[in-house]
Amino acid sequence: MPKFLFKRWHGFHMVFSLIFGAILLGILSLYHWVYGLIGLFLFFVIAYFNYRAEIAFRQDLQEYIITISHRVKKAGEEVINEIPMGMVLYSEEKTIQWHNPFITKIFDKEMIGAHLRELAPSLEKIEGKTKMEVQLHDRIYQVQIKADERILYLWDITEHHTLKIKYENEQLVYIIFHMDNVDEVAQGMDEQSRSLLMTNVTGAITEWCNQKGIYLRRFASDKFFGITDAKTLKELEKNHFDILDVVREITVDNKIPVTLSIGVGAGVKSFIELGKLAQSSLDIALGRGGDQAAVKVGNRLSFYGGKSNAVEKRTRVRARVISHALRDLILESDQVFIMGHKHADTDSLGASIGVLKAVQTNGKEGFVILDEVNPGIEKLMNAVKEHDYLYDFFIRPDQALSMATQRSLVVVVDTHKPSMVIEPRLLDGHKRTVVIDHHRRAEEFVADPVLIYLEPYASSTCELVTELLQYQSDKLMMDVLEATTLLAGIVVDTKSFSYRTGSRTFEAASFLRRNGADTALVQKLLKEDIEQFMKRSEIIKNAEVIFDSIAVARGEQDQEYHQILIAQTADTLLNMDGITASFVVSRRTDGLIGISARSLGDVNVQVIMEKMGGGGHLTNAAAQLRDMSLDEAIHQLKETIEEYLNERGLI
């Protein structure tokens, strides 16, 4: 017990003794006045000694407090001076008013009076932040910000930062390599030439993996499995997976060069999940036409390559297998609902009518879902309405929702994105979904479809549906309008057989022609309204040419244009002399900013549009932008085009 506390207790004891004694003597004084005087005398004596004890207590308490304060102050000063953490007080103008010696050790000089940016440039903007990391010389510091008191605390986290980077760099990465078209390329080759081709391609892949530090093993004639780390993956992404170009270039002398598809899985700890990510990435790369790498790092999906068009398949086996599977699904269903994408175009509508024909051929009830008739399909829909029976099978989305059952089959055509279908709610709760599309596969995809026919090589969805119809029944009979509608979809998407047209495209058109398709009616259905032509001309008038051969046009600031018109304008611009790619930016009727992109093949517009949240094909792509003005959209588009050209060394 401290001395002053003992005295304090002792004083209280004396007071109680005094009171008790005074009471006792007071009682005695009742018997004699002498005893009263003696009691009074004792009371004053005890009071005096108690007073002296109280004074001594106060003096000892004050000395104790002074001693403790001195020790605490001294300890605080030593802590501030010796602690391995920086402390900075700054003014409202962000100038340093005081700092501890730790800051002096970092900069080898006093920093009082200097601006915070002289500590680190990133400290210029600390408003609204409570924590950040800065690099001072060769060390990493974490900064804790007390904005209300204008204090910064800095402590060295270099070792922790280094360990964190080391851990991240050593994360396991799975890679699956797939040679896309070996069978097509080797068709007609003798055994020696085929062996030489495979040796050259395999050797190039093996040598590249050895240079990059990738463990490689072959597990099929056209597939390889590789293991590496996250640090190497960053280098591969930085170089845009140049093995894609290497493989293509060593076989460039062939009629069809060999291309490579790569699926990468990273960002998860489970080996099983890594394998699933790598396989799903490869599926996406193949679904987008091959000749590219798809990289999945956790939830992030990135694409590299995709410089060539998808190679057209030389066999109809897949079309026959898919057609028979579709027939079985139709027969197992009570009814079939067919829908394309919002703002339907000729390809979407034609494919829907083609699938409806397949359903009716198998004796089942089918319906085409349509939400609106836009200018692009207005003439075609007028012809459908005048038809004897076709229009009876068109229903609105709300009707489909009320009619659908668990045994219903939903067929999605000309898109594979749930957000783009006419009625997304129809996909909820219906596991029996079929996807038929010719667009390159995006990250967003219809959940758990029972059948997928995704062929990016095809000119249009109408071409794919036409091939499926050929294997539905030997007694297939098509109406003139049904066949013509499918042919119109092919004509529109190929720009009258001038773009993205393969031998299978002409074979499909020939089948439709034999089944009654009227080419004159196609031209009649695709005739353009003079008002639409004038609007398109107004947009073209505002076009500018950037980087010598890329046309960028914009609509009027206060006008809205239909997506079909925007796409037609991009097609028209591409026909101009000296233009290799065209982009049209306008506000759409739904309030979004729409961008339509077209290319002759030298510029991969699909990659550019994907950077802006859209997608499509190498020569035909689009994007929709929200919460953005027309000027902001054009500025972002030009920056994205410049970034694309810089990445490929074209400027």
Secondary structure by P-SEA (a helix, b strand, c coil): ccaaaaaaaaaaaaaaaaaaaaaaaaaaaaacaaaaaaaaaaaaaaaaaaaaaaaaaaaaaaaaaaaaaaaaaaaaaaaaacccbbbbbbccccccccccccccccccccccccccccccccccccccccccccccccbbbbbbbccccbbbbbbbaaaaaaaaaaaaaacbbbbbbbbcccccccccccaaaaaaaaaaaaaaaaaaaaaaccccccccccbbbbbbcaaaaaaaaaaccaaaaaaaaaaccccbbbbbbbbbbcccccaaaaaaaaaaaaaaaaaacccbbbbbcccbbbbccccccccccccaaaaaaaaaaaaaaaaaccbbbbbbcccccaaaaaaaaaaaaaaaaacbbbbbbbccccccaaaaaaaaaaccccccccccaaaaaaaccccbbbbbcccccccccccccccccccbbbbbccccccccccccccccccccccccaaaaaaaaaaaccccccccaaaaaaaaaaaaaaaccccccccaaaaaaaaaaaaabbbaaaaaaaacccaaaaaaaaaaaaacccccccbbbbbccccccccaaaaaaaaaaaaacccccbbbbbbbcccccbbbbbbcccccaaaaaaaaacccccccccccccccccaaaaaaaaaaaaaaaaaaaccc
